[in-house]
Each structure stands twice: as C-alpha cells, then as structure tokens.
Amino acid sequence: MQAPPSPCINVCRMDPHSGLCVGCQRTLDEIAAWGSASAERKTLILQEVDRRRRQAAHQEGQA
Amino acid sequence: MKLLPGMQVFERGWLSANNILFVDEEASTLIDTGYVTHAPQTQALLQHALGARGLDRIINTHLHSDHCGGNAQLQAQYAAHTSIPEAEAVAVRDWNDDALSYRATGQQCPRFRFDATLKGGDRLRLGGADWQVLVAPGHDPHALMFWCEREGLLISADALWEDGFGVVFPELEGQAAFADVRATLELIASLDARLAIPGHGAPFADVGAALQRAFSRLDYLAADPGRNARNGIKVLVKFRLLERRKASLAELEHWMREVPLLATSNRLHLQMEDAALAQWVALQLVKAGAARLEDGWLVDC
C-alpha cells in the first residue's frame, strides 16, 4: 500500500479547544506518530481527519 | 519502519524542517528545531513526547531558518545544551547578520547561543548507538549529516530527500557548489543506508532510487545555472508565502527587491526587471499549484 503524503499545510498551531492542529486537524499524538507510521496507520489517521472536517462543517451548517 | 528505541521523527512541513527526537536514559536530544513561527508547535510536540522530562540537548544539522528557528525558545524553556556546525561558530557567537543566512533570504530566526560545535569525523551517542558526523556541503556549505552504521540510519537533512534536495544556495550568489552537491551524494551512495531521514518529507528506505533521482536533478541544474536560480527564487518566494500566507503583488515586488539573495540571483543569472520577475514568480507558483491569485493577492495554497 502506498503511504499517503502528510496533510501538513504549514499552519502548525494547536487549537486548545479541540486539541487538534488548526491546519491539518490532527492531534499531537497523530502528528508525532506520523513520522514512523505505516501506510495503513497514515490512511486511518487521514480518514479520522476527514471525519472531523465533515463533522465541523456539519456543526457550522447547523449554527 | 525500524528506528532506534526512544527515537521519534516529527515529520513537519516546509516552513519547519523535520525534528528527530531521541529519549535515552542518559539524555534527551532534539535534532533540528523548526521555524520560529512554529516554535510553540515544536515545543508542544516535544512536551507531549518528553512528559515531565526536560530537553537536554539540541543538535542542528545546519543553520537555515527552518532547522534552528526553535533554538531560542527551547533554550529559554529547557536550557538545552546546543551543538552547531563548527564552521558557523563565529557567526553565531557574534550573531553576524551578513554571515548567517536570515537577512540574505528574507527569513526570520531569533538569536540563540551554542555550547559546543560538531565537525566531520566527530562521534555522537544517540538512541543507544554510535553515530558519525559527516560533512554535507552543497545546499549549505557548512551542513552536516549523521550516520549510524550499525543500523544503517542516515539523517540526511537537506542533502538528500526522497525526491530531490534543498536549493543549492551558494550557486545563487555565484559560489561554485554543484561539485559539492555531487560529492555529498556520492558520499551517501558509499554508505549502506537502509533508511534515510530527510529534512523534509517522510523517511525513506529506497536510498538508491532517491540518489538516482537526485543525480538526475543535479545534472539538470548544473547544466544551466539559470535553472537553479529560477528554482531558488521560486522556493524563496514560496517560503515567504508559507510564512505570511498571502502577499499583494506590490508587496511581493518590493520584498523581492529588498532580499539580498533574490536581488543577487536575479542580477547574476536572470537579469529580469523587478516587476517582470515578481510577475513571473507569481505565475510560476500559480502554475505549479503552489499559490493562487485573488484580486491582486498571491495566496498560499
């Protein structure tokens, strides 16, 4: 399985409320783990990021 | 991917270079510290990994702003013992803006101190293994790499990435360096590296394939220094965009004129008129998908 590229977009700032990076929507754990993560693990992290983005968009839509 | 016990790679982006953390019983060591504006993030990653422990040591592969921009904050926070390339000692001791790269590239890096220097042939103990310090001139005349022969691990910084290597900066201002890049790639080729940890991008195991691509790229750049100049100018402007997120075209043109390395590189290799150069760079970045134009603003993307 080809490893997906890092989702870092060079914002690199943690949101204290969500515990997620404002730019890539990963937790500190996920950012730190990425460097030695398998392709499978990276894919799972990106799926989780995608879920968070969709959830945030949904919540915004409801506000 | 097999790293040493207690070793972690924080893969960052382009504004900050990757950080490599070693946590042993004796000491915790961070190799390279990212860009200044990301220092809080670098510290957060560090704290998350260290828990209640402090950071004992900082080591810099070279002193570009994306590799040592976190030094000042981490030194203030942890009083970390800091080692830098020996050839940079005087410049850092005196904080010589003309010898360091920050003013020349239009980048920021807060002043930091150092406690020791490293040179080719020196030995380090990290992650319970011996590492050799190798010199890696080319991208930067004073750059170092760290090589763990026992494990076949190479910390290659910007001398070799999975697809390419860092801009050959000395050539931008007319200092011969393509031969240095070649020698450094040949040095890497002579090692039996099973995993390379680059300054940007993911660690990679197929070092041979990366070297093939790198040698090709070098041949391409060396055949016409204008190519390296055009690439270097685009990279410097993109870096500015990463830092600022957007710039008006007027701002950009003004900034480009004031950045010594951009002005010199243009004068030596391209001889484009200032406005034309700014427009050309903006267009190139847009074409590459690295930026978009919105109402006279160049926006990072």
HADDOCK unambig.tbl for C-alpha pairs under 7 A between the chains (distance, minus, plus):
assign (segid A and resid 8 and name CA) (segid B and resid 12 and name CA) 6.82 0.50 0.50
assign (segid A and resid 8 and name CA) (segid B and resid 13 and name CA) 5.71 0.50 0.50
assign (segid A and resid 9 and name CA) (segid B and resid 13 and name CA) 6.80 0.50 0.50
assign (segid A and resid 10 and name CA) (segid B and resid 13 and name CA) 5.64 0.50 0.50
assign (segid A and resid 10 and name CA) (segid B and resid 14 and name CA) 6.69 0.50 0.50
assign (segid A and resid 10 and name CA) (segid B and resid 15 and name CA) 6.11 0.50 0.50
assign (segid A and resid 10 and name CA) (segid B and resid 242 and name CA) 6.72 0.50 0.50
assign (segid A and resid 12 and name CA) (segid B and resid 38 and name CA) 6.12 0.50 0.50
assign (segid A and resid 12 and name CA) (segid B and resid 41 and name CA) 5.98 0.50 0.50
assign (segid A and resid 13 and name CA) (segid B and resid 41 and name CA) 5.83 0.50 0.50
assign (segid A and resid 14 and name CA) (segid B and resid 41 and name CA) 6.86 0.50 0.50
assign (segid A and resid 28 and name CA) (segid B and resid 45 and name CA) 6.20 0.50 0.50
assign (segid A and resid 31 and name CA) (segid B and resid 10 and name CA) 6.94 0.50 0.50
assign (segid A and resid 32 and name CA) (segid B and resid 10 and name CA) 5.24 0.50 0.50
assign (segid A and resid 32 and name CA) (segid B and resid 45 and name CA) 6.67 0.50 0.50
assign (segid A and resid 34 and name CA) (segid B and resid 11 and name CA) 6.78 0.50 0.50
assign (segid A and resid 35 and name CA) (segid B and resid 9 and name CA) 4.84 0.50 0.50
assign (segid A and resid 35 and name CA) (segid B and resid 10 and name CA) 5.38 0.50 0.50
assign (segid A and resid 35 and name CA) (segid B and resid 11 and name CA) 5.05 0.50 0.50
assign (segid A and resid 35 and name CA) (segid B and resid 202 and name CA) 6.54 0.50 0.50
assign (segid A and resid 36 and name CA) (segid B and resid 1 and name CA) 6.03 0.50 0.50
assign (segid A and resid 36 and name CA) (segid B and resid 9 and name CA) 6.65 0.50 0.50
